[in-house]
């Protein structure tokens, strides 16, 4: 999976920064979906949630090492 390869190459600080970016993206997409704007779909929300979960998983794995 290309995204996981890219994320694994990042340092912990960079992963935390990316997680914050994904969270901002998720908030924006959620608000757009709730307000009925055509900007975001359920797929965008789902992708953002999964990206956050991937980053959190990598951070937890590194924590155990």
C-alpha positions, 0 to 999 in steps of 0.5 A, a space after each residue: 500500500 503506497 500510503 503506508 510506505 510513505 507514512 513509515 518513512 516519516 519521523 514521529 514528529 512528522 507523523 504527528 503533524 500529518 495526523 493533525 492535518 488529517 484531523 483538520 481535513 476530517 472536521 472540514 469534510 464532516 461540517 460540509 457533509 452535515 450542512 449539505 454542501 456539495 463539497 464533501 461526500 461520505 467517502 471523503 470522511 471515511 478516507 480521512 478517518 482511515 488515514 488518521 487510524 493508519 498514523 495512530 497505528 504506526 505511532 503505537 507500533 513505534 512506541 512498543 519498539 
